[in-house]
Amino acid sequence: MSIYFIKYMSKLEALQCHFTWDQETSRPILLRRRANLDDIGTEGGNSWLGHIYNLRGFVQYKLGFTKDAQSFFNKAAEAFRKIRNADEGPWLVVNYGNLAWLHHHLGDQAESQAYLSKVDTLMNKYPSPSQDQLHPEIYAEKAWTLMTFSTDKTLAVDYFQRAIRMQPDMVEWNSSYVLGLTDAFKYSDTGLEADLLKKLRMANKQDPENLYLAVLYLQQCAKKGERIEDEARELARKVLRNPVSSYSGIRPLLGVYVNHVSIDEAIDLAEEALEKHPDERYLKKCLAHCYKWKLFKSRSSESPDQGLIDRAISLHEEVISLYPHSSFVKKINLAKIYATSNDSQDKAEQIYQELLERDLEPADKHMLYSIYAKHVFFNQQDREGSLRYHMKVAEIPLKSIYRETSITTLKKHKNRSPMCREIEKFLANLQEP
């Protein structure tokens, strides 16, 4: 191997881009991420459009679609030029790095080397304000990628903080930092609620056009006990006027309606949005969620109406067909819906068994085993079988809310179950993630 080639590979490996960032790239994860990226949409002047195209290009490459990958990387460069109103800048470092790696994998070393040279030129012309850290533009894109691609948002929050410290005037970075902070501490009891609400309020003032941010601020106000019905309805009118996107705020807004306004109004809002955009699969998914929420809430107080069950089933089956490569959670929801009816228990069990036979990612196993454990307990009245599935969750050494819940359940039942000694021994030998 020549010294030239060793230096060339060393430069490639030192690049800051999607090809060198440590990301989970199993095929099921990639297909799910591709569906999520498709739902973001590209209308409405999204300030993250360059980053969206960069990530879509990387996902397409990993899935084996190299022509699509190159097209998306080129779209990313064009999007950056339009958004930043400049032909070049440090925001292109990641994009050029992606193209250097893509041409390397395509066997075009000369073109790959040309992009390496472009990266060098940009980094010399636009050095980082801090010598021992990356350029803030790189931190911001890395943070956004982790926000979209990773289940752990804490590192994304840290990268956004670093970028903002060096370049505090970027409103969209601060907005995304606050969104990441909200997501990172969604399930943790940190005592940061007051601080988070303050950050959301300030970010909302700085970025009033960001309706997703506005919805999350309203959600936090509602959690504090404030009456937010009028504000929610006013915000709904604004959301409906915007292009359909998973970033539009429609999904969390429906959650606000369900929990703090009216579940029937949530359904009406989702139906109205779908009537305006009848071909948008993302809105069909939102509507399916509304019917699922209504079904499970009504189940706690009265026997659910069969017409409601049938509508929820029909919507979920359609959504599953529209998301053929990312329907894992949707199939779990369909099984849970079938389980609400005594006449459909066999169909619920059939779906669960089909999912249990799959080769799943650890995080998906956590979710499935946890939900199935509850199904076995409540619908099959099998306490021992349920505890065994909680043990399956706990033995996978991965941090998740499902694992925490299963361990808590096992500890609660260890002294009042025929399996007490087995559970006690199991808990004593449990590995920490």
C-alpha positions as CSV (number, residue, x, y, z in Angstrom):
1,M,0.0,0.0,0.0
2,S,1.5,3.3,-1.1
3,I,2.2,6.2,1.3
4,Y,0.0,8.4,-0.9
5,F,-3.0,6.1,-0.4
6,I,-2.4,5.8,3.4
7,K,-2.4,9.6,3.6
8,Y,-5.5,9.8,1.5
9,M,-7.4,7.3,3.7
10,S,-6.2,9.1,6.8
11,K,-7.6,12.3,5.5
12,L,-10.9,10.6,4.7
13,E,-11.2,9.1,8.2
14,A,-10.4,12.5,9.8
15,L,-13.3,14.2,8.0
16,Q,-16.3,15.4,10.0
17,C,-19.3,14.0,8.1
18,H,-22.0,11.4,8.2
19,F,-19.7,8.7,7.0
20,T,-17.3,9.1,10.0
21,W,-19.9,9.9,12.7
22,D,-20.7,6.9,14.8
23,Q,-24.3,6.1,13.9
24,E,-26.5,3.0,14.1
25,T,-26.9,1.9,10.5
26,S,-28.7,-1.5,10.6
27,R,-31.2,-1.8,7.8
28,P,-34.3,-1.7,9.9
29,I,-33.1,1.5,11.6
30,L,-32.2,3.1,8.3
31,L,-35.6,2.3,6.8
32,R,-37.3,3.9,9.8
33,R,-35.1,7.0,9.6
34,R,-35.8,7.3,5.9
35,A,-39.5,7.3,6.5
36,N,-39.1,9.9,9.3
37,L,-37.0,12.1,6.9
38,D,-39.6,11.8,4.2
39,D,-42.2,13.1,6.6
40,I,-40.3,16.2,7.4
41,G,-41.0,17.5,4.0
42,T,-39.1,20.1,2.0
43,E,-41.6,23.0,1.6
44,G,-41.9,26.1,3.6
45,G,-38.3,27.3,3.7
46,N,-37.0,24.9,6.4
47,S,-33.8,26.3,7.8
48,W,-32.5,22.7,8.2
49,L,-33.1,21.8,4.6
50,G,-29.4,21.4,3.7
51,H,-28.9,19.1,6.7
52,I,-32.0,17.1,5.8
53,Y,-30.7,16.5,2.3
54,N,-27.3,15.6,3.7
55,L,-28.8,13.0,6.0
56,R,-31.2,11.6,3.4
57,G,-28.2,11.2,1.0
58,F,-26.3,9.2,3.7
59,V,-29.3,7.0,4.4
60,Q,-29.8,6.3,0.7
61,Y,-26.1,5.4,0.3
62,K,-26.2,3.0,3.2
63,L,-29.4,1.4,1.8
64,G,-27.5,0.9,-1.5
65,F,-29.0,3.7,-3.6
66,T,-25.8,5.5,-4.7
67,K,-27.4,7.7,-7.4
68,D,-30.0,8.9,-5.0
69,A,-27.3,9.6,-2.5
70,Q,-25.4,11.8,-4.9
71,S,-28.5,13.6,-5.9
72,F,-29.4,14.4,-2.3
73,F,-25.8,15.6,-1.5
74,N,-26.0,17.9,-4.5
75,K,-29.4,19.2,-3.3
76,A,-27.9,19.8,0.1
77,A,-25.2,22.0,-1.4
78,E,-27.8,24.0,-3.4
79,A,-30.1,24.3,-0.3
80,F,-27.2,25.8,1.7
81,R,-26.4,28.3,-1.0
82,K,-30.0,29.5,-1.1
83,I,-30.6,29.6,2.7
84,R,-27.2,31.2,3.5
85,N,-27.3,33.4,0.4
86,A,-23.6,32.5,-0.3
87,D,-21.8,30.2,-2.7
88,E,-19.5,28.8,0.0
89,G,-19.0,28.8,3.7
90,P,-18.2,26.4,6.6
91,W,-21.7,24.9,6.4
92,L,-20.4,23.0,3.3
93,V,-17.7,21.1,5.2
94,V,-19.9,18.2,6.1
95,N,-21.5,18.1,2.6
96,Y,-18.1,18.0,0.9
97,G,-16.9,15.4,3.3
98,N,-19.9,13.2,2.4
99,L,-19.2,13.7,-1.3
100,A,-15.5,12.8,-0.7
101,W,-16.5,9.5,0.9
102,L,-19.2,8.8,-1.7
103,H,-16.8,9.1,-4.6
104,H,-14.2,7.0,-2.7
105,H,-16.8,4.2,-2.4
106,L,-17.7,4.7,-6.1
107,G,-14.0,4.1,-7.0
108,D,-13.4,7.7,-8.3
109,Q,-10.4,8.6,-6.2
110,A,-9.6,11.8,-8.2
111,E,-13.1,13.3,-7.5
112,S,-12.8,12.2,-3.9
113,Q,-9.4,13.9,-3.6
114,A,-11.0,17.0,-5.2
115,Y,-13.6,17.2,-2.4
116,L,-10.9,16.6,0.2
117,S,-9.1,19.7,-1.2
118,K,-12.3,21.7,-1.0
119,V,-12.7,20.7,2.7
120,D,-9.1,21.8,3.4
121,T,-9.7,25.2,1.6
122,L,-12.9,25.8,3.6
123,M,-11.3,24.9,7.0
124,N,-8.3,27.2,6.3
125,K,-10.6,30.1,5.2
126,Y,-13.1,29.6,8.0
127,P,-11.3,28.3,11.1
128,S,-13.1,27.5,14.3
129,P,-13.3,30.3,16.8
130,S,-11.9,27.9,19.3
131,Q,-8.7,25.9,18.4
132,D,-9.6,22.8,20.5
133,Q,-13.1,22.5,19.2
134,L,-14.9,21.9,15.9
135,H,-16.4,24.8,13.9
136,P,-19.9,25.7,15.2
137,E,-21.5,24.9,11.9
138,I,-20.2,21.3,12.2
139,Y,-21.4,21.0,15.8
140,A,-24.8,22.2,14.7
141,E,-25.1,19.7,11.9
142,K,-23.8,16.9,14.1
143,A,-26.3,17.9,16.8
144,W,-29.2,18.0,14.3
145,T,-28.2,14.6,12.9
146,L,-28.2,13.1,16.4
147,M,-31.5,14.7,17.2
148,T,-33.0,12.9,14.1
149,F,-31.0,9.7,14.2
150,S,-30.3,8.8,17.8
151,T,-32.6,7.8,20.7
152,D,-30.2,9.6,23.2
153,K,-30.6,13.3,22.8
154,T,-28.2,14.4,25.5
155,L,-25.2,14.5,23.2
156,A,-27.1,16.5,20.6
157,V,-28.0,19.0,23.4
158,D,-24.3,19.2,24.3
159,Y,-23.2,19.8,20.7
160,F,-25.9,22.5,20.2
161,Q,-24.6,24.2,23.4
162,R,-21.1,24.3,22.0
163,A,-22.2,25.7,18.7
164,I,-24.3,28.4,20.4
165,R,-21.5,29.4,22.7
166,M,-19.3,30.2,19.7
167,Q,-22.0,31.6,17.5
168,P,-24.9,32.8,19.7
169,D,-26.8,34.7,17.0
170,M,-28.2,31.6,15.2
171,V,-31.8,31.5,16.2
172,E,-32.6,28.1,14.6
173,W,-29.7,26.5,16.6
174,N,-31.1,27.8,19.9
175,S,-34.6,26.6,19.0
176,S,-33.4,23.2,18.1
177,Y,-31.3,23.1,21.3
178,V,-34.4,23.8,23.4
179,L,-36.4,21.1,21.4
180,G,-33.6,18.7,22.1
181,L,-33.6,19.6,25.8
182,T,-37.3,19.0,26.0
183,D,-36.9,15.6,24.3
184,A,-33.9,14.6,26.3
185,F,-35.6,15.0,29.7
186,K,-39.1,13.9,28.6
187,Y,-39.1,10.9,30.9
188,S,-36.6,11.9,33.6
189,D,-37.4,13.5,36.9
190,T,-34.7,16.1,36.8
191,G,-36.4,19.0,38.6
192,L,-35.6,21.2,35.6
193,E,-39.2,21.9,34.6
194,A,-39.1,25.6,35.7
195,D,-35.8,26.2,33.8
196,L,-37.1,24.3,30.8
197,L,-40.3,26.4,30.7
198,K,-38.1,29.6,30.9
199,K,-35.9,28.4,28.0
200,L,-39.0,27.5,25.9
201,R,-40.6,30.9,26.6
202,M,-37.4,32.7,25.5
203,A,-36.9,30.6,22.4
204,N,-40.5,31.0,21.5
205,K,-40.1,34.8,21.6
206,Q,-36.9,34.7,19.5
207,D,-38.4,32.3,16.9
208,P,-42.1,33.1,16.7
209,E,-42.6,31.4,13.3
210,N,-41.5,28.0,14.8
211,L,-44.9,26.5,15.5
212,Y,-43.4,23.2,16.8
213,L,-41.6,25.2,19.5
214,A,-44.8,27.1,20.2
215,V,-46.8,23.9,20.7
216,L,-44.1,22.5,23.2
217,Y,-44.2,25.7,25.2
218,L,-48.0,25.5,25.3
219,Q,-47.7,21.9,26.4
220,Q,-45.4,22.8,29.3
221,C,-47.8,25.6,30.4
222,A,-50.7,23.1,30.4
223,K,-48.6,20.7,32.6
224,K,-48.3,23.5,35.1
225,G,-52.0,23.7,35.3
226,E,-52.6,26.8,33.1
227,R,-55.8,27.0,31.0
228,I,-54.6,26.8,27.4
229,E,-57.7,25.9,25.4
230,D,-58.0,29.2,23.5
231,E,-54.3,29.4,22.7
232,A,-54.4,25.8,21.5
233,R,-57.3,26.6,19.1
234,E,-55.6,29.7,17.8
235,L,-52.3,27.8,17.3
236,A,-54.2,25.1,15.4
237,R,-55.4,27.6,12.8
238,K,-51.7,28.6,12.2
239,V,-50.5,25.0,12.0
240,L,-53.2,24.1,9.4
241,R,-52.1,27.0,7.2
242,N,-48.5,25.7,7.0
243,P,-47.2,22.9,4.6
244,V,-47.7,19.4,6.0
245,S,-44.5,18.3,7.9
246,S,-43.6,16.3,11.0
247,Y,-41.9,19.7,12.0
248,S,-45.2,21.6,11.5
249,G,-46.3,20.9,15.1
250,I,-49.5,19.0,14.3
251,R,-48.5,15.8,16.1
252,P,-47.6,17.4,19.5
253,L,-50.6,19.8,19.1
254,L,-52.9,16.8,18.8
255,G,-51.4,15.5,22.0
256,V,-52.1,18.8,23.7
257,Y,-55.8,18.6,22.5
258,V,-56.1,15.0,23.8
259,N,-54.7,15.8,27.2
260,H,-55.8,19.3,27.9
261,V,-58.7,20.3,25.5
262,S,-60.8,17.6,24.1
263,I,-60.1,14.3,22.4
264,D,-63.0,14.7,20.0
265,E,-61.7,18.2,19.0
266,A,-58.3,16.5,18.4
267,I,-60.0,14.0,16.0
268,D,-61.9,16.9,14.3
269,L,-58.6,18.8,13.9
270,A,-56.8,15.8,12.4
271,E,-59.8,15.1,10.1
272,E,-59.8,18.7,8.9
273,A,-56.1,18.6,8.2
274,L,-56.5,15.4,6.2
275,E,-59.4,16.8,4.3
276,K,-57.2,19.7,3.1
277,H,-54.4,17.2,2.2
278,P,-56.0,13.9,1.5
279,D,-52.9,12.2,0.1
280,E,-50.6,13.0,3.0
281,R,-49.7,9.8,4.8
282,Y,-48.3,11.6,7.8
283,L,-51.7,13.1,8.5
284,K,-53.3,9.7,8.2
285,K,-50.8,8.5,10.8
286,C,-51.7,11.4,13.1
287,L,-55.4,10.6,12.7
288,A,-54.8,7.0,13.5
289,H,-53.1,8.0,16.7
290,C,-56.1,10.2,17.7
291,Y,-58.4,7.2,17.3
292,K,-56.1,5.0,19.3
293,W,-56.0,7.6,22.1
294,K,-59.8,7.9,22.1
295,L,-60.1,4.1,22.2
296,F,-57.7,3.6,25.1
297,K,-59.1,6.5,27.1
298,S,-62.7,5.4,26.7
299,R,-61.7,1.8,27.5
300,S,-60.8,2.9,31.1
301,S,-64.3,4.2,31.7
302,E,-66.7,2.2,29.6
303,S,-66.8,-0.6,27.0
304,P,-65.5,0.9,23.7
305,D,-67.9,1.3,20.8
306,Q,-67.4,-1.3,18.1
307,G,-67.6,1.5,15.4
308,L,-64.7,3.3,17.1
309,I,-62.7,0.0,17.2
310,D,-63.4,-0.6,13.5
311,R,-62.4,2.9,12.5
312,A,-59.2,2.7,14.5
313,I,-58.4,-0.7,12.9
314,S,-59.1,0.5,9.4
315,L,-56.8,3.6,9.9
316,H,-54.0,1.6,11.3
317,E,-54.1,-1.0,8.6
318,E,-54.0,1.8,6.0
319,V,-51.1,3.5,7.7
320,I,-49.2,0.2,7.9
321,S,-49.5,-0.2,4.2
322,L,-48.3,3.4,3.7
323,Y,-45.2,2.8,5.9
324,P,-44.2,-0.8,4.7
325,H,-40.6,-0.6,6.0
326,S,-41.3,1.2,9.3
327,S,-44.5,-0.3,10.6
328,F,-43.2,-2.0,13.8
329,V,-44.8,0.4,16.3
330,K,-47.9,0.7,14.2
331,K,-48.4,-3.1,14.2
332,I,-48.0,-3.1,18.0
333,N,-50.7,-0.4,18.2
334,L,-52.9,-2.5,15.9
335,A,-52.5,-5.5,18.2
336,K,-53.4,-3.4,21.2
337,I,-56.5,-2.2,19.4
338,Y,-57.6,-5.7,18.6
339,A,-57.1,-6.7,22.2
340,T,-59.7,-4.1,23.3
341,S,-62.4,-6.4,21.8
342,N,-63.1,-9.9,23.3
343,D,-63.9,-11.1,19.8
344,S,-60.5,-10.1,18.4
345,Q,-58.0,-11.5,21.0
346,D,-56.8,-14.1,18.5
347,K,-55.9,-11.4,15.9
348,A,-54.0,-9.5,18.6
349,E,-52.1,-12.6,19.6
350,Q,-51.3,-13.4,15.9
351,I,-49.7,-10.0,15.4
352,Y,-47.7,-10.2,18.7
353,Q,-46.4,-13.7,17.7
354,E,-45.4,-12.5,14.3
355,L,-43.5,-9.6,15.8
356,L,-41.9,-11.8,18.5
357,E,-40.5,-14.1,15.8
358,R,-38.6,-11.2,14.2
359,D,-34.9,-10.5,14.6
360,L,-35.3,-7.1,16.3
361,E,-33.0,-4.3,17.5
362,P,-32.5,-4.3,21.3
363,A,-34.5,-1.1,21.7
364,D,-37.4,-2.7,19.8
365,K,-37.2,-5.8,21.9
366,H,-37.5,-3.6,25.0
367,M,-40.7,-2.1,23.7
368,L,-42.3,-5.3,22.4
369,Y,-41.5,-7.5,25.4
370,S,-42.7,-4.8,27.8
371,I,-46.0,-4.2,25.9
372,Y,-46.5,-8.0,25.4
373,A,-45.9,-8.6,29.2
374,K,-48.8,-6.3,30.0
375,H,-51.0,-7.9,27.3
376,V,-50.3,-11.4,28.9
377,F,-51.1,-10.1,32.3
378,F,-54.3,-8.1,31.6
379,N,-55.8,-10.0,28.7
380,Q,-54.6,-13.5,29.3
381,Q,-54.5,-13.3,33.1
382,D,-51.1,-15.1,33.1
383,R,-49.0,-13.5,35.8
384,E,-46.1,-15.8,35.5
385,G,-46.0,-15.5,31.7
386,S,-46.1,-11.7,32.1
387,L,-43.2,-11.7,34.6
388,R,-41.1,-13.9,32.3
389,Y,-41.4,-11.2,29.6
390,H,-40.5,-8.5,32.0
391,M,-37.4,-10.6,32.7
392,K,-36.7,-10.6,28.9
393,V,-36.8,-6.8,28.9
394,A,-34.5,-6.5,32.0
395,E,-31.9,-8.9,30.7
396,I,-31.1,-6.7,27.7
397,P,-28.5,-4.3,29.0
398,L,-29.8,-1.1,27.4
399,K,-31.1,2.0,29.1
400,S,-34.8,2.6,28.4
401,I,-38.0,3.5,30.2
402,Y,-39.2,0.0,29.4
403,R,-36.3,-1.6,31.2
404,E,-36.8,0.6,34.2
405,T,-40.5,-0.3,34.4
406,S,-39.8,-4.0,34.0
407,I,-37.2,-4.0,36.8
408,T,-39.6,-2.1,39.0
409,T,-42.4,-4.6,38.3
410,L,-40.1,-7.6,39.1
411,K,-39.0,-6.0,42.3
412,K,-42.6,-5.4,43.3
413,H,-43.6,-9.0,42.6
414,K,-40.5,-10.9,43.8
415,N,-41.9,-11.5,47.3
416,R,-45.4,-12.4,46.3
417,S,-45.0,-14.7,43.3
418,P,-44.3,-18.5,43.2
419,M,-41.2,-17.4,41.1
420,C,-39.8,-15.3,44.0
421,R,-36.5,-17.1,44.3
422,E,-36.0,-17.2,40.6
423,I,-36.7,-13.5,40.3
424,E,-34.5,-12.6,43.3
425,K,-31.6,-14.6,41.7
426,F,-32.3,-13.0,38.3
427,L,-32.2,-9.4,39.8
428,A,-29.0,-10.1,41.7
429,N,-27.2,-11.2,38.5
430,L,-28.6,-8.4,36.3
431,Q,-26.1,-6.5,34.2
432,E,-26.1,-2.7,34.1
433,P,-26.1,-1.1,30.7
